[in-house]
């Protein structure tokens, strides 16, 4: 396994190989080992994907015995390693990477103000490419974090309204249901 660092003293594996390893990590511990060994090699997609895998591990363990220990000893240290890569990769994030990362921070309950600002700044630059799924991820992350970016929240209704005419009827009924609860939570917190 690559043990590269930020200075790239050793060659990194191609991003697609890293992505395959992220997908095949069978446990939070295996995921943490991969992140510890190769985080300095991760590209933008790998950073957001790894954050989401950590968040899903937090989701799966919530309420379980040992969840607090898993969060403090495995998930949060791994997330911190990934957030250290953010300045290097955030400029390459697409809308999905930025909003998925916000959602992930929410599930990890990781109140890293600098990371949230960087992700929101990048997301604001990409609002023209937002889809309803991006809105859902952003507002869900904001709701769990208890914070919000006013400019991003203002975009959500516009994206939803623009999409209502474009999507199939079955998707229309699900889309607002995915976004509205988080949106209302964010609005209530910040008014």
N, C-alpha and C positions, 0 to 999 in steps of 0.2 A: 504494500500500500504506500502511496505517495506520502511523504512527510514534508511537503513543500511549505514554505513560509511566505510571508508577504514579499520578501526580497527575491523570491523565485530562485533560490539557490539550486533546487532540484527541479527537473522538468515536471510539469503538471500533466495529468491524464486529460484526454479530450473531454470537453463538457458533456458529450453524449454518454461517455463511459461513467462519468461521475453521476449523471442522472440515473443511469441504470442501477448503479450501486445504491443511490438514495431509494429507489423504488424497491429494491430487493432487501433492504434492511428490515429484518423480521421483528426487531424489538427496539424500544427506546434506547437501550444500551448500545446496540449495534449502530443505530443512527448517530448517537453521541460519539462513538468511536470514529466513525467516518468523518463527522464534522470536525472533530479534534485533529484528525490526521490531514484533512484536505481542505479546510475552509478557505485557506489562502489561495487555493486554485479555483474556487467556485466562480462561475460567471453569474450574471444577473438572474438567469432562469434557475440555476442551482441554488442560489441564496433564497429566493422566494419559495422554491419548492421545499427546501430543507426546513424553512420556517413553518411552512404549512404542515409538514410531517410532524414537527415538534408539537404544533398546536393540536393536531389530530390525536397525538399521544396523550396530551393533556385532557382533551375532550373524552377520550376513551377511559381515562383513569379517574375522572372527576367522581368523587363520592366513594371511590374504592379505598380499601385500607392501604395505607402507604402512599396515597396520592400526593400528599404534602412532601414526603421524603423524595419521591420521584421528581416532583417539580423543582425542589431546591437543589438536589444533588445531580440531576441529569439534564432536565429540560432547560432550566434557566441558564446554567453555565454554557450549554450548547448554543442557546439563542444569543447570548452575549458574544460568543465567537463569531456568529453570523452577522450580528449588528456591527461588529468591528470592520466587516467587509463592506458595509453599506456605502461609505464615502467613495469607494472604488467602483461600485457597480450600479448605484442608484440612477445614474444618468442613462444607463442602458435599459432601465425598467420600462416595460410597456404598461398600459393601464391595468392589465390583469396582475402583473407582478407587484405593482404598487398597492393595489387594493387587497390582494391576497395577503400581502405582508402586513397591512393594517389589521385585517381580520385575524391573522395569526398572533399579532401582538395582543389583540383583545383576548383571545382564548388563553394565551400565556399570562395574561394580566401583567404585562411587562410595560410599565410606565416610563419608558425611555423618551424623554421630551425631545432630544436631538433626533432620534430615529423617527419619531412621529412627525416632527417638522419636516425632515428630509423627504419622507414618504408623501406627505401632503403636498409639499412643493412640487414634487415630481408628478403626482396625480393631477394637480391643478394644470400643469403644462400639457396634460394629455386628455383633458375633459372632452375635447372634440372627438375622441375615439372611444369614449365610454359607451358601454353596453349596460343593459339592466343588471347583469351579473356583477359588473364592476361596482355599480351603485349599491347592490345588496351587500357585497363584501365590505365596502367602506363603511356603510352605516352600521352594519353588525359589529365591526371592529370598534367604531366610535361608541356604540352603546355599551359594549363590554368594558371599554377603557374609561367611560365616564367623561369623555372629552370629545371635541369635534372641531372640524375646520369649517367655518361658516361659509366660505366660498365653495367648498365641495358640497356641502349640504344644499346650497342654493341650486346646484346643477341637477340634483337628483330628480326633482319633479319635471324638469325640462327633458331630461333623457327619457324618463318614463312616458311622458306624453308623446314625444317624437316616435317612440317605439310602438305605441299602442296601434298605430295604423300599419305598422310593418310586420308584426308578428302574427302567427296563427292564433285563432281564437283560444285554443287550449292553453297556449303559452301565456296569453294575455291574462287569463284568470289566475295563473300561478305567479306571474311576475310581480304584481303589486303586493300579493300576499307575502312574498319573500322580502320585500323592501320596506313596506309601510311600518311594521312594528319597530324595527330599528330606527327608522327615520323619526317616528313619533317620540321614541325614547330620547334620541339626541336633541330634538327640538325642546322637549320638556326640560331636559337638563340645562339647556343653554338659553332659556327665556326668563 
